[in-house]
Amino acid sequence: MENAHNDTSSSGMGSKEFTLLVALLMSITAISIDALLPALGIIGNELGAVTANQPQLLISMLFLGLAMGQLICGPLSDALGRRPILFSGFALYLVGTVVCYQADSLEVLMLGRFIQGLGVAGPYISAISLVRDLYHGAQMARIMSLVMMIFVLVPAIAPTLGQAIMFVDDWRGIFELYLVYAVCLMVWIAFRLKETLPKSNRIPFTRTGFYEGFKEVVTNRITASYTVCMGLFFGSFIGYLNSSQQIFQVQFETGNLFAFYFGVLALVLGFSSLINSRIVEKHGAKYIAFRAICVVVIASIIFFSMHAFVTISLWMFLVYASVLFFCFGLLFGNVNSLAMEPMGHVAGIASAVIGSVSSIMSMSIGTVIGQMYNNTLMPISGGFVIMGSLAICLMYWAEKGRVEEVIEEQSAAV
């Protein structure tokens, strides 16, 4: 691993093309969520939602499918290679998209979203494993930050795409967009991406092997701690995501400007990820991530307290959200890299367990926070305070334990 060119040469493409492809593979999750956000209210009205918050479940169901699919795709990617899992996941995603397109009830649409989530797990798991196959340490954190920077451009424009489609078509046209996006990525992979996991490095898929890999992940102090951290603060983020259409279009009455505000905040996250890619090798992922989550908690305490003294306006929320999104850009890639770092020898299973556990946690937390939405921002800011504080405690516990283990090893050596 002397340089990026040598690392990515086995993939059949250069470093820049590889980074772009990985980002777009991960982005299929983002576009599957964000392009649909402007349509949630319309879908709820057309398909007979019982409550204003019920259409939020279309977001949660995709995350549920993603969480469950990762447990299957991870071990299989270690056993069969990355390409077969990519193609299988895309095929399932296309099936789910067709179900959604033809849905005539909210329940059928939720089923289609769940199937989409199962399919999304293939590209998502494979994308992370592709990076882990070729990079490690601070270099991996840097590549993941670049991936996140590109990845963030998708949610920046996805709501605008969804809204633009509804100007000329109904909400079902958004699922046509999903079909085109998935097919294009499949063609790119078929012609450009080589297998990055040699047969000699593959781990046969056995019940014992999966159990041992799962056990290794959940019993590793560092990996387990950062996995739970991801679930906690990403759960708060999903709570915001679930409520975002109602926040902008109902609470603040922004109308079609929802896509603009949502996109600007996504660009803040992308800018932050770019900064992180430049500084992570110098300062380290732990240093940056810990301070970012501290800022999230402090900002959320201040914003939550403001509800008792002033009427929250749009500009106040945008300032608060900008701080949050800037910190997210310093968190997502770094914390995932910290969780994966000790797991290089079982990258597929590790990314599966880490992704599945954190996704189930975040989906559950985000659904609860979203369903608590009451035309105020108190549930969301309160969620960031509670979950962020718990994440800080876990980070401190994980790193304190690491220091203690090093001291014990040094004492034993003496």
N, C-alpha and C positions, 0 to 999 in steps of 0.2 A: 504494500500500500504506500508506495512512494509518492504518488501524486494522484490527482483526480483522474487524469487521462488513463493511467494504468488501471485504476480501480474500475472504471466504467467500460474499458475496452472489451471485457468479457460479455458485456450486455449487447454488443453489436452496434453501439452508438456512442457519440461523444458525451462529455459531461453535461453540456448545456441541454442537449436533446433529452438525455436521461432525466435530468432534474425536471424539465418541463413535463415529460410523460408521467413521472411519478406524481407531480402536482395535479395533473388533470385526472389521473386515476383516483386520487383522494377526493378530487373536486366533484366527482359524480354524486357523492353524498351531499355536498353543499348545494349543488344545483337542484337535486331532488327535493331538497327542503325549501330553499329560498325562492326559487321561481314560483312556487305554489303559494307563498305567504300572502301576496296581494289578493289571491282568489279565495282565501279561507271564509271570509264573510259571505261572499256570493255562493260558495258551495254549501255553506250552512243553511242559507235561505232556500236554495233550490232543492236540497235533499232532506229538508225537514229536521234540522238540528233542534234538539230539545232545549238546550241552553246556549248562550252566546259563547261560552268557553268550550263547548263540545267539539267544534272543528279543530281545536288544538290537538286533539288525539290523532289527527292525521300525521302530525309531526312525531308524536310519541310512538306510534305504531311502526314507523320506519326505523326508529332507533331500537325498538324491541327486536325487530327482525335482524338488524345489524348485530346486536349483542349476541343473539343466539347463533347466527350464522358464523360468527368469528370462531366459536368453539369447534365448529366442523372444519372450516376452511384452513385454520392455522395448522393443525396436525397433518391434514392432507397436503398442504403446500410443502411441508417438510418431507413428506413421503413421496409425492409425485412430481414435485417441482412447481415453480411459480406460474408458468404459462398455462398448464391445464386448469388450474384453479381460476385464473383470470377468465378464460373462455367459459368455464362452467358458470361462474358468477354472473357474467354478462348475459348468458342465455336465460338464467333464472330472472334476472332483472327485467329483461324484455317481456317475459311472461307476465310478471307483476304489473308492468306498465300497460299491457294490453287489457288486463283485468280492470285496472283503474279507468282506462279510457272508456270501457263499456259499462262501467258501474252505473246503476240506477237507484242506488240507496247509499246512505252514509256507511252502513255496515259492510257492504261489498267493497266500497272504496277503501275502507280501513283494511280489509283483507288484502286487497291489491297492494296497499302501501307496506303491509307486513312482508309480502312476498318480494317486493322491491328491496326492502331492507335485508332480507336473506341474501338476495343477489348482490347487493352492494358490498356485502362482507368479503366477497372474493377479491375485487379490485382493491378494497381498503387494506385487507391483510397483506395481499401480495405487494402493494406499494411500499408498506413499511418494511416488509421482509427483503424486498429488492435493495433498499437502502442499507439494511443491516448486513446483507450479503457482501456489500462492497466497501462499507465504511465502518469506522469505530471511533469511540471517544469524542473529543472536541470536534473532529472532522465530521463525524456523524451529526452532531448537534448543529454544525454550520450548514450542512446540506439540508437538514430538516427545516431549518429556519428559512432557507431559500425556497424550499418546497412550500412552506407555509405562506411565504410572501406571494408566490404565484397563485397558490390555492385561494388566497383571500380575494384575489381579483374576481373570482367567480361569484361569491356572494355579493360583491360590490355591484355587479351588473345583472345577476340573476333575477332579482325582483323587477328590475326594469324590463328585462326580457319577458317575464311573466305578464307584466302589465301591458306591454306592447302587444303581446299575443291576444290579450282580451279586448283590445281596441278593434281587432279585425276578426276575432273568433271568440268562442266561449272558453271556459276553463279547460275543456278537454284538449284544446290545442296545445296546452302546456305539456301534456303527456306525449304529444307528437314530437315536441322538442326533445324530451327525454329519449325517445326512440332513436332520433337522429344522432344525438350526442353519443349514446352507447355504441351504435353501429360504427361511427367514425373511429372511436377508440379501439374497437375490436380490429378494424382494418389496419390501423397503425401498428398495433401489437403483432399482428400476423406477419407483417412484412418487415418490421424493424427491430423488434425486441427478441434477443436470444435468451435462452434459459441461463439464469445466473446461479443456479444451485446444481453443482456437479452431482452425478449419480453417486460418487464416492462419499459425498457429504450428506446424503439423504438418510432420514431416519424412518425405518419401516413403521407403518401405522398399526400399532398393537394396543390393546387395552392397557397392558402393563406399562408400555412406553408412554402412553398419554398420561396415565396416573402418575408415573414418576416425574414427567415433565411438569405436570400441573402442581405436584407437590413441591418441586424445586422452586417454582415461581412464587407460590403462596407462602413458602417458609423462608424465602430470602428476605431478610429484614429491609434492605434497600428497595428491592423491586416491589414488595408488597406495600410498603409505606407510600411510595410515589404513585402506585396504581390507585390506591384509595384517595390520595390527594387529587388525582385527575378526576375521579368520580365526583368528588365534592365540589370543586370549583367549576367543572364543566356542567354539573347538574344545575348550578345557579345560572350559568350561561344559557342552558336550554330553557330554564324558567323564563328568562328574558325573551328568548327566541320564540317560544310558544305564544307569548303575549304581545310580541312586537307589532303585529298588525292592529290589534286593539289599542295599544298604546298610542301609536301614531295616527291611525285613521279614526278612532272613536274618542279617545281621551283628549288628544290634542287637535283633532279635526284637520289633519294635513291633506286628506284626500289622496290624489295621485302623487303628491310629493313624498309619500311614504317611501317609495323606491329610491328617491334621491337621498333622503336622510339615512336610510338603511345602508345605502351604498357608500356614503361618505364615512360612516362609522367603520365599515369594513375596510376602507382604504386606510384609516387610522391604524387598524390592526396590521395591515400589510406593511405600512411604513415602519411600524414598530418591529416587525419580523425582520425587515431589512437591516435595521439598526442592530438587532440581536445577532444577525449573521456576521456582522463586522466586529462585534465586541466579545462574543461568547468564548472564542479561543483565548482571549487575553484574561478575562475575568472568571470564566467558568460558569457552567450551567447552574450549579447550586447557588452561587452568589447572586446571580441575576434573578432566578426564580423566587428565592426566598424574599428578596426585597420587593419584587413585583406583587406578590400576594399580600404582603404587609400594606402596600399602598392601596390595594383593592379594599382591604378591610377598613382602613382609616377613612378613605373616601366614602365608603358605604355607611359608616357610622355617622359621618357628618351629614350626608344626604338624607338618611333616615330621620335624623334629629330635626332637620329643616322642616319636615312635615308638620311639626307642632307649632311652628312660628310663622310660616309663610305659605301662600298658595303656590304650588310648584308649577312653573311655566315651562314651555317647550325649550327655551334657551338654557334654563337651569338643568333640565334633563340631559340636553345635548352635551353640556360641559361635563357633567358626571359620567355620562356614557363614554365620552371621548377618553377620559382617564382610565375607565375600565378596559376599553378596547386596546388602548396602548399597552396596558399591563398584560392583556391576553396574548399579545404578540410576543411578549417576553416569557410567557408561561408555557404555551402549548407544546412547541417543539422541544424546549428544554426539559420539561418534566417527563415527556414521553421518552426522550433520550436517556434521562437518568434512570427511569424504570427499566429500560431495555439493556442498559450497559452491562450488567452482570450476566446477561442471558444470551451471549453471542452463539453458544454451542447448541442452543435450542430456540433459535430465533422465531421459527414458525409457531411453535406451541406457546412460546413466551408472548409474542404479539397477540395471539389468540386469547390467551387468558387475561393478559393486561387489558386488551381492548374490550373483551366481553364483560369482565368484572366492572371496569370503569364505566362502560356503556349502560349496563343494567343499573348501576348506582345512579348515574347521571340522568337516565331516562326516568327513573322513579322519583328522584328529587325534583327534576325539572317539571314533571307532570303535576306533582303536588303544588309546587310554586305557581305554575301556570293556572291551575284550577282555582287557586286562591285569589287570582286577579280580581280586583273589585273597583276598577276605575281609578285606582291610586297606584303609586309606585312603591308603597310600603312593603308588600310581599316580596318584591324583587330585591330591593335594597336590603331588606332584612335577611333574605336568603344569602346574599353575598357576605353579610356580616357573620352569620352563624357558620356557614360552610367554609368560608375563608379562614375563620379563626380555628376551626378544627384542622384545616389543612396546614396551618402554621404550626400547630402543636405536633402534627405527624412529621412534618419536615424536620423540626427540631429534634424529635425523638429518634428519627432515622439517622441523622448526622451525629447526634450525641453517641448513639450506639456504635457508629462506625469508628469514632475517635477512641471509645473505650476498647473496642476490639483490637485496634492498632497498638494501644498501650499494653494490652494483655499479651499480644504476640511479641512485642519488644521485650517485655519482662521475662517471658518464657525463654526467649533466645539468650538472654543474659544468664 
